[in-house]
Amino acid sequence: MGDWKTVTVPVLSSDSKNIFQYTSEKKISPPSMNSQVLRLPLPSSKSMHSFFSAFCTEENIEQSISYLNRELTTLGFPSIYVEPKGKELNLISIINCMNELLVQQHKNLRAQEEVEMQHLKLGSDMDHLQNSYAKLKEQLELSKREIVGLQERDRQLQSKNRNLHQLLKNEKDEVQKLQNIISSRATQYNHDMKRKEREYNKLKERLHQLVMNKKDKKIAMEVLNYVGRADGKRGAWRTDKTEARNEEEMYKVLLSDYEQRQKQLLVENAELKKVLQQMKKEIISLLPPQKQKPKERSEDGPVLSDLEEDIGELNKENMWELSCETVREQLTNSIRKQWRMLKNHVEKLDNQVSRVHLRALDDKDVISREDHELETEKLELEIQQCKEMIKTQQQLLQQQLMSPCDDDTTLLLQDCYLLEERERLQEEWRLFREQKKNFEKERRSFTEAAIRLGLERKAFEEDRGAWLKQQFLSMSTDHKHSENVTTSSSDQDGRLLNSTSQQRKPHCTLSGPVSAEPCQTSQYVSRNSSNAASKKPAGDSKPNQWEESDEGEIE
Amino acid sequence: MNFSEPCRLSGLLGRISPDGRCLASCVQYRLIVRDVSTLQILQLYTCLDQIQYVEWSSDSLFILCAMYKRGIVQVWSLEQPDWHCKIDEGSAGLVASCWSPDGRHILNTTEFHLRITVWSLCTKSVSYIKYPKACQQGIAFTKDGRYMAVAERRDCKDFVSLFVCSDWQLLRHFDTETQDLFGIEWAPNGCVLAVWDTCLEYKILLYSLDGRLLSTYRAYEWSLGIKSIAWSPSSQFLAIGSYDEKVRILNHVTWKKIAEFEHPATVANTKTVVYKEVEKPSAVEMERLSFPPTRALSSSLFSTQSKYDISQVPVSFQYIKPVADRANPKMGIGMLAFSPDNCFLATKNDNIPNAVWIWDIQKLKLSVVLEQLCAIQSFQWDPRQPRLAVCTGNSKVYLWSPAGCVSVQVPMEGDFQIVSLCWHPSGDSMALLSKENFCMCYLEREEV
């Protein structure tokens, strides 16, 4: 369909709201097709009238009819006139034409819809294709670049490879060459040697002939007298018997050597077997008891026990039997089995332990590890300290050892140190001895004082006793007399007391210091006793006074 | 440690008798037999020419003196000084001479190694062994003296002949698969003979007493091979020292290598003890100087004291790379010796000439290295205990034992360069030999 434009009819009627300028430019043009497709909506009847009246009015009916006719005929419709040049209208053909036009209009609309749909689809397809095209282009670029890079690398590696191959080949060639040289030289050398040796042998033969032929008397041995053989036996002729004997002896020597070696090997074997047996026993004991692994054990159990029984039986014989193949195999096989089982067991334990470690939830474990770490740290510290100590000691030792070798003065210095120490020691000894003496003296004086004290006590007791007796006696006599006597006696007592106390004081002062002379004390004691004897009545209050004063002095 | 006065000596010919009572020394053409403990001259013999070789017979009753230039061997008796014996090889010439183990036969090797003549001192018989091999160790006796192995070469092939020493009867004769046999040595138990090839080929063959080949050992090809070997006293081990500075130990059960000892220039193992000899400045007190200087003073003035220091590992030694185009280069393990109790092996790597390496055989590890100031001349184990005496060409003798290491200056006036030493069979003393003199060194029981 080509362009068709409708005539833009100027606005005529008053209800121009409904009039719309209908322009539809339908061009078969590129992409912006989705923009301006305006549909012709079905106009309302009123507007239709106005619209239609716009085209055809009462004045130009005939003109419009003829125009319509012309248009229809050009479109291929039959004419709406009855006759070609008449003015009568063929109603039927008009209606037909109208129908046809309507049908066409429907068709066109449908076609338009379809086209529009297709248009949309194509548009989206196009977009999609454009996007994918762009992406693919990018990918293609990248791949191209990668390929270029890889090709470059490949080329480099190949060239390196070629170089290395070449080098290897060169080296191999060289080695081969050298080996060839060596072998050729060796053969040459051997050949030359052989030639020279043959010549030499010829010379030797010649010389030998000469020497033998000359029968030189000079070649002789001069001996004063023949010496006896070392072992004292006489010489013997060389016969076949002696030959046989020599062979025998030689074989004996060889045999004895082999026997000795075999003995050693037997002993070794026996020891090793013992060790293996022991090991087997220990492995069996280490393995877990039978209940844990019933399966394995049940399979091997009877077999093992059989083997063990066999081995147990054979073992007793083994000591005397030489290495029996079967026994040896059995022993080694059984040990291998046990060892494998032990290994499995240990591996299982290891797994368990590792699992436990992985969990690491138990506080116990954590603490124990910490403890362990602490302990190890402590031990390490101890070790370090010990090491340092050892180092210092070594250094000191070395110094001590080194110094005397180098210098005599250090020896002297050492001597000086020793002298100093010795003098110090002597001083201390002296002091110690002095102190000892002093202590002895003090001890002696103390003992003496103690003795004195004892004696004094004894005397005092005696005095007391005497005084009491006197008192008692006096009391009994005073009782007979009047009271005055008692008071007077009491006064007397007091006076006596005073006198005795006065008398006491000097004695107390005498007894105070430790370094009092023993003779004095004895005198004192005797005096006391004499006093006691003379002054019996005053003896009563003596002990109290004595004690008090004594206490006072002593304190 | 006491040292005796020095006595004259020539040609490093000082030998202690097997019974340990006498010491034979040579001065030019005179043979002097001395008592070992007092060095008093017991006998004096005069030979016809300058003596080149001296050997005691196994029962210490006779001494042989060989004069190669004149081709004469003279035998002297200790019991009867009047007894004399002279063996003249005449035009056959003489290159080597030795006793047989029974002490009554003398084996002379004539010039060009034409033949070995067996002269008997008890009978008038003479035996000849033809085609002996001209190599370093061509004759070997078993320790009990019953059998003798002789290396021979006929038609460019090597053979070994075994003889019974009592009647010199040929016991076995077999060929060896060697290119050029270099040496043979019996194991101490007398049942295995080790035969090794020239240094161009590392190959050692082990033959049983009855001539069967027990085993062959080759460590590597093409490079220089075996330089020295040593059997352990119990015959359990065979130590092979080679030019690649390694010692390989074979065991007697399988004859396979059980250990390989390397001698690198740097020792880094912390368990190895390295004793380094250092010079100690000798302290001379100025007041005691007198004129003329006394002997003790002069020795202390002109000689430096030395002592051993323990070096901290890692230790580097002086490494010498010999000239490549000379034959018999000074590289590889040149000296090997087992201690008598089979516990230690002492080795010397000629590339590191100042060091003695002591290996613990029980652990198969390097135990001690002794680093000296001068090159090692020789070392020898005490025949009774694991004690090693080392001499380095100066006037000091060095002793090592598992308890420690000591360096002793020999008090001697003038130069005394100890080149060789040999122990007394009892291990109580040893003879120190230099080119001009020798002296005896008496060790006390508790020392080292």
Interface residues (C-beta under 8 A of the other chain):
Chain A: Q179 I182 A186 Y189 N190 M193 K194 E197 R198 N201 L203 K204 L207 H208 V211 K214 D216 K218 I219 A220 M221 E222 V223 L224 N225 Y226 V227 G228 R229 A230 D231 G235 A236 R238 T242 E243 N246 E247 E249 M250 Y251 V253 L254 D257
Chain B: S58 D59 F62 V75 S77 D82 W83 H84 C85 K86 I87 D88 E89 G90 S91 A92 D102 G103 R104 T110 F112 L114 R115 W119 L121 C122 T123 K124 S125 V126 R146 Y147 R153 D155 C156 V164 S166 D167 W168 Q169 L171 Q179 D180 N189 G190 C191 L200 S208 L209 D210 W222
